[in-house]
Amino acid sequence: QVQLVESGGGLVQAGGSLRLSCAASGRTFSSYRMGWFRQAPGKERAFVAAISWNGGRTYYADSVKGRFNISRDNAKNTVYLQMNTLKPDDPAVYYCAAVDLHKPGLYEFDYWGQGTQVTVSS
């Protein structure tokens, strides 16, 4: 099992940047593929980005491609989401997620953090 704790959310102006962090504890961090999802009020939770166990491969939703960057530091048991050029469509609760690296399915994750709120002011 793995426990996930997000941090770094907050209020930012449109066009600004934020970096989210997700600290993992429990099983060996490099055993997991990691991801970020978000859920806006009244909407379903949506995939944002994912990263392979060693950081060699990354995947992004079309809505954030070119603006967001996912990375991980296995020595620190942490995954990051650098969000740039934030838009009015980006506000949501952002969730960190993990899944065993051997499990198939890019969007299938088994472990979730409690989320961190991102708000964008115009």
N, CA, C and O atoms as a GROMACS GRO file, in nm:
protein
  488
    1GLN      N    1   0.084  -0.120   0.000
    1GLN     CA    2   0.000   0.000   0.000
    1GLN      C    3   0.088   0.124   0.000
    1GLN      O    4   0.204   0.120   0.040
    2VAL      N    5   0.029   0.234  -0.045
    2VAL     CA    6   0.101   0.361  -0.047
    2VAL      C    7   0.005   0.469   0.002
    2VAL      O    8  -0.114   0.467  -0.028
    3GLN      N    9   0.058   0.563   0.076
    3GLN     CA   10  -0.019   0.678   0.121
    3GLN      C   11   0.031   0.801   0.048
    3GLN      O   12   0.151   0.819   0.030
    4LEU      N   13  -0.062   0.885   0.007
    4LEU     CA   14  -0.029   1.001  -0.076
    4LEU      C   15  -0.081   1.128  -0.011
    4LEU      O   16  -0.195   1.134   0.034
    5VAL      N   17   0.005   1.229  -0.007
    5VAL     CA   18  -0.034   1.358   0.050
    5VAL      C   19   0.007   1.469  -0.046
    5VAL      O   20   0.125   1.489  -0.073
    6GLU      N   21  -0.093   1.541  -0.097
    6GLU     CA   22  -0.068   1.652  -0.189
    6GLU      C   23  -0.044   1.781  -0.114
    6GLU      O   24  -0.090   1.799  -0.001
    7SER      N   25   0.028   1.871  -0.178
    7SER     CA   26   0.048   2.006  -0.125
    7SER      C   27   0.077   2.099  -0.242
    7SER      O   28   0.104   2.054  -0.354
    8GLY      N   29   0.070   2.229  -0.214
    8GLY     CA   30   0.107   2.326  -0.316
    8GLY      C   31  -0.008   2.397  -0.383
    8GLY      O   32   0.013   2.488  -0.462
    9GLY      N   33  -0.130   2.356  -0.353
    9GLY     CA   34  -0.243   2.425  -0.411
    9GLY      C   35  -0.259   2.564  -0.354
    9GLY      O   36  -0.194   2.600  -0.255
   10GLY      N   37  -0.346   2.642  -0.418
   10GLY     CA   38  -0.368   2.778  -0.370
   10GLY      C   39  -0.434   2.863  -0.474
   10GLY      O   40  -0.491   2.814  -0.572
   11LEU      N   41  -0.426   2.993  -0.452
   11LEU     CA   42  -0.487   3.091  -0.542
   11LEU      C   43  -0.378   3.153  -0.628
   11LEU      O   44  -0.273   3.194  -0.578
   12VAL      N   45  -0.404   3.159  -0.757
   12VAL     CA   46  -0.308   3.218  -0.848
   12VAL      C   47  -0.385   3.295  -0.955
   12VAL      O   48  -0.499   3.261  -0.987
   13GLN      N   49  -0.323   3.398  -1.008
   13GLN     CA   50  -0.387   3.474  -1.116
   13GLN      C   51  -0.380   3.398  -1.246
   13GLN      O   52  -0.288   3.319  -1.269
   14ALA      N   53  -0.475   3.423  -1.331
   14ALA     CA   54  -0.472   3.363  -1.464
   14ALA      C   55  -0.340   3.400  -1.531
   14ALA      O   56  -0.294   3.514  -1.525
   15GLY      N   57  -0.281   3.300  -1.595
   15GLY     CA   58  -0.151   3.320  -1.658
   15GLY      C   59  -0.033   3.287  -1.567
   15GLY      O   60   0.081   3.280  -1.611
   16GLY      N   61  -0.063   3.266  -1.440
   16GLY     CA   62   0.041   3.237  -1.344
   16GLY      C   63   0.075   3.089  -1.337
   16GLY      O   64   0.028   3.008  -1.417
   17SER      N   65   0.158   3.056  -1.239
   17SER     CA   66   0.207   2.918  -1.225
   17SER      C   67   0.192   2.870  -1.081
   17SER      O   68   0.191   2.948  -0.987
   18LEU      N   69   0.182   2.740  -1.069
   18LEU     CA   70   0.183   2.673  -0.940
   18LEU      C   71   0.253   2.540  -0.957
   18LEU      O   72   0.251   2.480  -1.065
   19ARG      N   73   0.316   2.493  -0.851
   19ARG     CA   74   0.372   2.359  -0.853
   19ARG      C   75   0.309   2.277  -0.741
   19ARG      O   76   0.318   2.312  -0.624
   20LEU      N   77   0.246   2.169  -0.780
   20LEU     CA   78   0.190   2.077  -0.682
   20LEU      C   79   0.291   1.967  -0.652
   20LEU      O   80   0.368   1.925  -0.739
   21SER      N   81   0.289   1.922  -0.529
   21SER     CA   82   0.374   1.811  -0.488
   21SER      C   83   0.287   1.702  -0.427
   21SER      O   84   0.180   1.729  -0.372
   22CYS      N   85   0.335   1.582  -0.438
   22CYS     CA   86   0.265   1.468  -0.378
   22CYS      C   87   0.371   1.379  -0.315
   22CYS      O   88   0.453   1.318  -0.384
   23ALA      N   89   0.368   1.371  -0.184
   23ALA     CA   90   0.462   1.288  -0.110
   23ALA      C   91   0.401   1.152  -0.084
   23ALA      O   92   0.288   1.141  -0.037
   24ALA      N   93   0.477   1.049  -0.114
   24ALA     CA   94   0.429   0.912  -0.096
   24ALA      C   95   0.504   0.844   0.017
   24ALA      O   96   0.622   0.868   0.040
   25SER      N   97   0.434   0.759   0.086
   25SER     CA   98   0.496   0.678   0.190
   25SER      C   99   0.436   0.538   0.184
   25SER      O  100   0.324   0.519   0.136
   26GLY      N  101   0.512   0.442   0.233
   26GLY     CA  102   0.466   0.304   0.228
   26GLY      C  103   0.560   0.221   0.145
   26GLY      O  104   0.681   0.218   0.169
   27ARG      N  105   0.505   0.153   0.049
   27ARG     CA  106   0.586   0.067  -0.038
   27ARG      C  107   0.683   0.147  -0.122
   27ARG      O  108   0.669   0.269  -0.133
   28THR      N  109   0.779   0.083  -0.180
   28THR     CA  110   0.882   0.148  -0.261
   28THR      C  111   0.819   0.234  -0.370
   28THR      O  112   0.743   0.186  -0.453
   29PHE      N  113   0.852   0.361  -0.367
   29PHE     CA  114   0.790   0.458  -0.457
   29PHE      C  115   0.809   0.422  -0.603
   29PHE      O  116   0.718   0.441  -0.684
   30SER      N  117   0.924   0.370  -0.637
   30SER     CA  118   0.951   0.338  -0.778
   30SER      C  119   0.872   0.216  -0.826
   30SER      O  120   0.882   0.177  -0.943
   31SER      N  121   0.793   0.155  -0.738
   31SER     CA  122   0.706   0.045  -0.779
   31SER      C  123   0.576   0.095  -0.842
   31SER      O  124   0.494   0.016  -0.887
   32TYR      N  125   0.558   0.227  -0.845
   32TYR     CA  126   0.431   0.283  -0.887
   32TYR      C  127   0.442   0.373  -1.008
   32TYR      O  128   0.537   0.450  -1.023
   33ARG      N  129   0.344   0.361  -1.094
   33ARG     CA  130   0.317   0.465  -1.192
   33ARG      C  131   0.234   0.570  -1.119
   33ARG      O  132   0.145   0.536  -1.041
   34MET      N  133   0.263   0.696  -1.143
   34MET     CA  134   0.198   0.805  -1.072
   34MET      C  135   0.117   0.892  -1.167
   34MET      O  136   0.148   0.902  -1.286
   35GLY      N  137   0.015   0.953  -1.112
   35GLY     CA  138  -0.068   1.039  -1.198
   35GLY      C  139  -0.129   1.154  -1.120
   35GLY      O  140  -0.130   1.156  -0.997
   36TRP      N  141  -0.181   1.248  -1.196
   36TRP     CA  142  -0.258   1.358  -1.141
   36TRP      C  143  -0.393   1.362  -1.212
   36TRP      O  144  -0.403   1.345  -1.333
   37PHE      N  145  -0.495   1.384  -1.133
   37PHE     CA  146  -0.630   1.402  -1.183
   37PHE      C  147  -0.685   1.531  -1.122
   37PHE      O  148  -0.629   1.586  -1.027
   38ARG      N  149  -0.796   1.578  -1.177
   38ARG     CA  150  -0.860   1.695  -1.118
   38ARG      C  151  -1.011   1.682  -1.129
   38ARG      O  152  -1.064   1.615  -1.218
   39GLN      N  153  -1.078   1.747  -1.035
   39GLN     CA  154  -1.223   1.746  -1.035
   39GLN      C  155  -1.274   1.885  -1.004
   39GLN      O  156  -1.250   1.939  -0.896
   40ALA      N  157  -1.344   1.943  -1.100
   40ALA     CA  158  -1.406   2.073  -1.081
   40ALA      C  159  -1.548   2.053  -1.029
   40ALA      O  160  -1.606   1.946  -1.047
   41PRO      N  161  -1.604   2.155  -0.965
   41PRO     CA  162  -1.741   2.142  -0.912
   41PRO      C  163  -1.841   2.102  -1.020
   41PRO      O  164  -1.845   2.163  -1.127
   42GLY      N  165  -1.919   2.002  -0.991
   42GLY     CA  166  -2.022   1.957  -1.085
   42GLY      C  167  -1.971   1.873  -1.200
   42GLY      O  168  -2.048   1.836  -1.288
   43LYS      N  169  -1.842   1.842  -1.199
   43LYS     CA  170  -1.785   1.762  -1.309
   43LYS      C  171  -1.722   1.635  -1.254
   43LYS      O  172  -1.692   1.624  -1.135
   44GLU      N  173  -1.704   1.540  -1.343
   44GLU     CA  174  -1.638   1.416  -1.304
   44GLU      C  175  -1.487   1.438  -1.294
   44GLU      O  176  -1.431   1.531  -1.353
   45ARG      N  177  -1.425   1.351  -1.218
   45ARG     CA  178  -1.280   1.357  -1.206
   45ARG      C  179  -1.218   1.327  -1.342
   45ARG      O  180  -1.261   1.235  -1.411
   46ALA      N  181  -1.117   1.404  -1.379
   46ALA     CA  182  -1.058   1.392  -1.512
   46ALA      C  183  -0.908   1.372  -1.503
   46ALA      O  184  -0.841   1.427  -1.414
   47PHE      N  185  -0.857   1.294  -1.594
   47PHE     CA  186  -0.713   1.270  -1.604
   47PHE      C  187  -0.640   1.398  -1.643
   47PHE      O  188  -0.687   1.473  -1.729
   48VAL      N  189  -0.526   1.422  -1.580
   48VAL     CA  190  -0.443   1.536  -1.614
   48VAL      C  191  -0.309   1.492  -1.672
   48VAL      O  192  -0.270   1.533  -1.781
   49ALA      N  193  -0.239   1.407  -1.598
   49ALA     CA  194  -0.106   1.365  -1.642
   49ALA      C  195  -0.066   1.238  -1.568
   49ALA      O  196  -0.119   1.207  -1.462
   50ALA      N  197   0.030   1.166  -1.627
   50ALA     CA  198   0.083   1.046  -1.565
   50ALA      C  199   0.230   1.033  -1.600
   50ALA      O  200   0.278   1.089  -1.698
   51ILE      N  201   0.300   0.957  -1.517
   51ILE     CA  202   0.443   0.938  -1.538
   51ILE      C  203   0.480   0.795  -1.501
   51ILE      O  204   0.429   0.740  -1.403
   52SER      N  205   0.567   0.736  -1.581
   52SER     CA  206   0.608   0.598  -1.557
   52SER      C  207   0.695   0.588  -1.432
   52SER      O  208   0.733   0.690  -1.374
   53TRP      N  209   0.726   0.467  -1.392
   53TRP     CA  210   0.793   0.443  -1.265
   53TRP      C  211   0.929   0.513  -1.256
   53TRP      O  212   0.971   0.553  -1.147
   54ASN      N  213   0.996   0.526  -1.368
   54ASN     CA  214   1.130   0.587  -1.364
   54ASN      C  215   1.132   0.725  -1.429
   54ASN      O  216   1.238   0.785  -1.447
   55GLY      N  217   1.014   0.776  -1.463
   55GLY     CA  218   1.007   0.908  -1.523
   55GLY      C  219   1.037   0.911  -1.671
   55GLY      O  220   1.041   1.017  -1.732
   56GLY      N  221   1.059   0.794  -1.730
   56GLY     CA  222   1.098   0.789  -1.869
   56GLY      C  223   0.987   0.822  -1.968
   56GLY      O  224   1.013   0.864  -2.081
   57ARG      N  225   0.863   0.802  -1.924
   57ARG     CA  226   0.750   0.832  -2.010
   57ARG      C  227   0.648   0.918  -1.936
   57ARG      O  228   0.619   0.895  -1.818
   58THR      N  229   0.596   1.015  -2.006
   58THR     CA  230   0.493   1.101  -1.949
   58THR      C  231   0.375   1.110  -2.045
   58THR      O  232   0.390   1.094  -2.166
   59TYR      N  233   0.260   1.137  -1.989
   59TYR     CA  234   0.135   1.142  -2.066
   59TYR      C  235   0.054   1.260  -2.014
   59TYR      O  236   0.054   1.290  -1.894
   60TYR      N  237  -0.015   1.327  -2.105
   60TYR     CA  238  -0.090   1.446  -2.067
   60TYR      C  239  -0.227   1.447  -2.134
   60TYR      O  240  -0.245   1.397  -2.245
   61ALA      N  241  -0.322   1.504  -2.064
   61ALA     CA  242  -0.449   1.536  -2.128
   61ALA      C  243  -0.426   1.648  -2.228
   61ALA      O  244  -0.340   1.734  -2.209
   62ASP      N  245  -0.503   1.648  -2.335
   62ASP     CA  246  -0.486   1.751  -2.439
   62ASP      C  247  -0.503   1.891  -2.381
   62ASP      O  248  -0.438   1.985  -2.427
   63SER      N  249  -0.588   1.905  -2.282
   63SER     CA  250  -0.619   2.037  -2.227
   63SER      C  251  -0.502   2.100  -2.153
   63SER      O  252  -0.500   2.221  -2.131
   64VAL      N  253  -0.404   2.020  -2.114
   64VAL     CA  254  -0.291   2.074  -2.038
   64VAL      C  255  -0.158   2.056  -2.110
   64VAL      O  256  -0.055   2.105  -2.064
   65LYS      N  257  -0.159   1.988  -2.223
   65LYS     CA  258  -0.034   1.962  -2.295
   65LYS      C  259   0.033   2.093  -2.332
   65LYS      O  260  -0.031   2.184  -2.385
   66GLY      N  261   0.161   2.100  -2.304
   66GLY     CA  262   0.236   2.222  -2.335
   66GLY      C  263   0.235   2.324  -2.222
   66GLY      O  264   0.315   2.418  -2.223
   67ARG      N  265   0.146   2.307  -2.125
   67ARG     CA  266   0.139   2.400  -2.013
   67ARG      C  267   0.179   2.335  -1.881
   67ARG      O  268   0.239   2.400  -1.795
   68PHE      N  269   0.146   2.208  -1.864
   68PHE     CA  270   0.176   2.136  -1.741
   68PHE      C  271   0.290   2.039  -1.764
   68PHE      O  272   0.310   1.989  -1.875
   69ASN      N  273   0.366   2.014  -1.658
   69ASN     CA  274   0.476   1.918  -1.666
   69ASN      C  275   0.475   1.830  -1.541
   69ASN      O  276   0.479   1.880  -1.428
   70ILE      N  277   0.470   1.699  -1.562
   70ILE     CA  278   0.476   1.606  -1.451
   70ILE      C  279   0.618   1.551  -1.440
   70ILE      O  280   0.682   1.522  -1.540
   71SER      N  281   0.665   1.539  -1.318
   71SER     CA  282   0.798   1.484  -1.294
   71SER      C  283   0.797   1.411  -1.160
   71SER      O  284   0.703   1.423  -1.081
   72ARG      N  285   0.902   1.334  -1.137
   72ARG     CA  286   0.910   1.263  -1.011
   72ARG      C  287   1.054   1.255  -0.964
   72ARG      O  288   1.148   1.259  -1.045
   73ASP      N  289   1.070   1.245  -0.835
   73ASP     CA  290   1.201   1.227  -0.774
   73ASP      C  291   1.189   1.104  -0.685
   73ASP      O  292   1.138   1.111  -0.573
   74ASN      N  293   1.237   0.991  -0.734
   74ASN     CA  294   1.221   0.867  -0.659
   74ASN      C  295   1.302   0.865  -0.530
   74ASN      O  296   1.268   0.795  -0.436
   75ALA      N  297   1.409   0.943  -0.527
   75ALA     CA  298   1.488   0.952  -0.404
   75ALA      C  299   1.412   1.025  -0.293
   75ALA      O  300   1.437   1.004  -0.175
   76LYS      N  301   1.319   1.112  -0.334
   76LYS     CA  302   1.240   1.188  -0.237
   76LYS      C  303   1.097   1.136  -0.225
   76LYS      O  304   1.016   1.193  -0.151
   77ASN      N  305   1.066   1.030  -0.297
   77ASN     CA  306   0.931   0.972  -0.293
   77ASN      C  307   0.824   1.077  -0.324
   77ASN      O  308   0.720   1.083  -0.258
   78THR      N  309   0.852   1.157  -0.424
   78THR     CA  310   0.763   1.270  -0.454
   78THR      C  311   0.739   1.282  -0.603
   78THR      O  312   0.830   1.263  -0.684
   79VAL      N  313   0.616   1.313  -0.637
   79VAL     CA  314   0.581   1.345  -0.775
   79VAL      C  315   0.532   1.490  -0.777
   79VAL      O  316   0.470   1.537  -0.682
   80TYR      N  317   0.561   1.558  -0.886
   80TYR     CA  318   0.530   1.700  -0.899
   80TYR      C  319   0.441   1.724  -1.021
   80TYR      O  320   0.441   1.648  -1.117
   81LEU      N  321   0.367   1.832  -1.013
   81LEU     CA  322   0.294   1.881  -1.129
   81LEU      C  323   0.319   2.031  -1.138
   81LEU      O  324   0.265   2.109  -1.061
   82GLN      N  325   0.401   2.068  -1.234
   82GLN     CA  326   0.427   2.210  -1.260
   82GLN      C  327   0.320   2.260  -1.355
   82GLN      O  328   0.306   2.210  -1.466
   83MET      N  329   0.245   2.359  -1.311
   83MET     CA  330   0.135   2.411  -1.390
   83MET      C  331   0.167   2.554  -1.430
   83MET      O  332   0.184   2.641  -1.344
   84ASN      N  333   0.176   2.579  -1.557
   84ASN     CA  334   0.207   2.711  -1.610
   84ASN      C  335   0.091   2.764  -1.693
   84ASN      O  336   0.006   2.689  -1.739
   85THR      N  337   0.090   2.893  -1.711
   85THR     CA  338  -0.012   2.958  -1.792
   85THR      C  339  -0.151   2.910  -1.750
   85THR      O  340  -0.230   2.865  -1.833
   86LEU      N  341  -0.179   2.920  -1.624
   86LEU     CA  342  -0.307   2.871  -1.573
   86LEU      C  343  -0.422   2.950  -1.631
   86LEU      O  344  -0.414   3.072  -1.648
   87LYS      N  345  -0.530   2.878  -1.661
   87LYS     CA  346  -0.646   2.935  -1.728
   87LYS      C  347  -0.769   2.924  -1.638
   87LYS      O  348  -0.769   2.852  -1.539
   88PRO      N  349  -0.874   2.997  -1.674
   88PRO     CA  350  -0.999   2.988  -1.596
   88PRO      C  351  -1.059   2.847  -1.595
   88PRO      O  352  -1.141   2.817  -1.508
   89ASP      N  353  -1.020   2.761  -1.691
   89ASP     CA  354  -1.071   2.623  -1.694
   89ASP      C  355  -0.997   2.530  -1.600
   89ASP      O  356  -1.040   2.416  -1.580
   90ASP      N  357  -0.886   2.575  -1.542
   90ASP     CA  358  -0.802   2.487  -1.463
   90ASP      C  359  -0.842   2.472  -1.315
   90ASP      O  360  -0.801   2.373  -1.254
   91PRO      N  361  -0.918   2.562  -1.256
   91PRO     CA  362  -0.950   2.548  -1.115
   91PRO      C  363  -1.021   2.416  -1.086
   91PRO      O  364  -1.114   2.377  -1.156
   92ALA      N  365  -0.976   2.349  -0.981
   92ALA     CA  366  -1.032   2.220  -0.944
   92ALA      C  367  -0.961   2.172  -0.818
   92ALA      O  368  -0.864   2.234  -0.772
   93VAL      N  369  -1.009   2.063  -0.766
   93VAL     CA  370  -0.931   1.990  -0.666
   93VAL      C  371  -0.843   1.893  -0.743
   93VAL      O  372  -0.891   1.813  -0.824
   94TYR      N  373  -0.715   1.901  -0.718
   94TYR     CA  374  -0.619   1.816  -0.788
   94TYR      C  375  -0.580   1.700  -0.697
   94TYR      O  376  -0.545   1.717  -0.580
   95TYR      N  377  -0.587   1.580  -0.755
   95TYR     CA  378  -0.559   1.458  -0.682
   95TYR      C  379  -0.436   1.388  -0.737
   95TYR      O  380  -0.418   1.377  -0.859
   96CYS      N  381  -0.355   1.342  -0.648
   96CYS     CA  382  -0.242   1.256  -0.682
   96CYS      C  383  -0.289   1.112  -0.676
   96CYS      O  384  -0.373   1.076  -0.593
   97ALA      N  385  -0.236   1.029  -0.763
   97ALA     CA  386  -0.279   0.889  -0.768
   97ALA      C  387  -0.160   0.798  -0.798
   97ALA      O  388  -0.061   0.840  -0.857
   98ALA      N  389  -0.173   0.673  -0.756
   98ALA     CA  390  -0.066   0.575  -0.777
   98ALA      C  391  -0.126   0.440  -0.815
   98ALA      O  392  -0.237   0.405  -0.775
   99VAL      N  393  -0.050   0.366  -0.892
   99VAL     CA  394  -0.089   0.230  -0.928
   99VAL      C  395   0.038   0.148  -0.947
   99VAL      O  396   0.141   0.202  -0.989
  100ASP      N  397   0.031   0.020  -0.918
  100ASP     CA  398   0.146  -0.068  -0.939
  100ASP      C  399   0.193  -0.057  -1.084
  100ASP      O  400   0.111  -0.056  -1.176
  101LEU      N  401   0.321  -0.049  -1.103
  101LEU     CA  402   0.375  -0.024  -1.237
  101LEU      C  403   0.341  -0.135  -1.336
  101LEU      O  404   0.345  -0.112  -1.457
  102HIS      N  405   0.307  -0.254  -1.287
  102HIS     CA  406   0.277  -0.366  -1.377
  102HIS      C  407   0.130  -0.370  -1.420
  102HIS      O  408   0.095  -0.444  -1.511
  103LYS      N  409   0.047  -0.291  -1.357
  103LYS     CA  410  -0.094  -0.296  -1.389
  103LYS      C  411  -0.120  -0.221  -1.519
  103LYS      O  412  -0.077  -0.107  -1.534
  104PRO      N  413  -0.189  -0.283  -1.613
  104PRO     CA  414  -0.215  -0.216  -1.740
  104PRO      C  415  -0.323  -0.110  -1.727
  104PRO      O  416  -0.398  -0.106  -1.630
  105GLY      N  417  -0.330  -0.024  -1.827
  105GLY     CA  418  -0.434   0.078  -1.827
  105GLY      C  419  -0.381   0.210  -1.778
  105GLY      O  420  -0.358   0.227  -1.658
  106LEU      N  421  -0.362   0.305  -1.870
  106LEU     CA  422  -0.299   0.433  -1.836
  106LEU      C  423  -0.381   0.509  -1.733
  106LEU      O  424  -0.324   0.579  -1.649
  107TYR      N  425  -0.513   0.497  -1.739
  107TYR     CA  426  -0.597   0.580  -1.656
  107TYR      C  427  -0.648   0.508  -1.531
  107TYR      O  428  -0.730   0.562  -1.457
  108GLU      N  429  -0.599   0.387  -1.508
  108GLU     CA  430  -0.644   0.308  -1.394
  108GLU      C  431  -0.548   0.325  -1.278
  108GLU      O  432  -0.431   0.287  -1.286
  109PHE      N  433  -0.598   0.381  -1.169
  109PHE     CA  434  -0.516   0.404  -1.051
  109PHE      C  435  -0.588   0.349  -0.928
  109PHE      O  436  -0.711   0.353  -0.920
  110ASP      N  437  -0.512   0.298  -0.833
  110ASP     CA  438  -0.570   0.232  -0.716
  110ASP      C  439  -0.562   0.313  -0.588
  110ASP      O  440  -0.643   0.293  -0.497
  111TYR      N  441  -0.468   0.403  -0.580
  111TYR     CA  442  -0.446   0.477  -0.457
  111TYR      C  443  -0.458   0.626  -0.485
  111TYR      O  444  -0.412   0.677  -0.587
  112TRP      N  445  -0.521   0.695  -0.390
  112TRP     CA  446  -0.552   0.836  -0.412
  112TRP      C  447  -0.518   0.919  -0.289
  112TRP      O  448  -0.532   0.874  -0.175
  113GLY      N  449  -0.472   1.041  -0.315
  113GLY     CA  450  -0.457   1.136  -0.208
  113GLY      C  451  -0.588   1.206  -0.179
  113GLY      O  452  -0.689   1.175  -0.242
  114GLN      N  453  -0.587   1.298  -0.086
  114GLN     CA  454  -0.709   1.368  -0.047
  114GLN      C  455  -0.735   1.492  -0.130
  114GLN      O  456  -0.843   1.550  -0.123
  115GLY      N  457  -0.637   1.533  -0.207
  115GLY     CA  458  -0.659   1.644  -0.298
  115GLY      C  459  -0.611   1.777  -0.244
  115GLY      O  460  -0.601   1.797  -0.123
  116THR      N  461  -0.582   1.867  -0.336
  116THR     CA  462  -0.544   2.003  -0.301
  116THR      C  463  -0.614   2.098  -0.397
  116THR      O  464  -0.621   2.072  -0.517
  117GLN      N  465  -0.666   2.206  -0.344
  117GLN     CA  466  -0.747   2.298  -0.422
  117GLN      C  467  -0.661   2.396  -0.499
  117GLN      O  468  -0.567   2.455  -0.446
  118VAL      N  469  -0.694   2.412  -0.625
  118VAL     CA  470  -0.631   2.514  -0.709
  118VAL      C  471  -0.739   2.611  -0.755
  118VAL      O  472  -0.841   2.570  -0.811
  119THR      N  473  -0.715   2.737  -0.732
  119THR     CA  474  -0.810   2.842  -0.771
  119THR      C  475  -0.738   2.942  -0.859
  119THR      O  476  -0.625   2.982  -0.830
  120VAL      N  477  -0.802   2.981  -0.966
  120VAL     CA  478  -0.744   3.076  -1.060
  120VAL      C  479  -0.832   3.199  -1.066
  120VAL      O  480  -0.952   3.190  -1.093
  121SER      N  481  -0.773   3.313  -1.040
  121SER     CA  482  -0.848   3.438  -1.047
  121SER      C  483  -0.822   3.507  -1.180
  121SER      O  484  -0.712   3.503  -1.235
  122SER      N  485  -0.926   3.570  -1.230
  122SER     CA  486  -0.911   3.637  -1.361
  122SER      C  487  -0.871   3.782  -1.343
  122SER      O  488  -0.854   3.854  -1.442
   0.00000   0.00000   0.00000
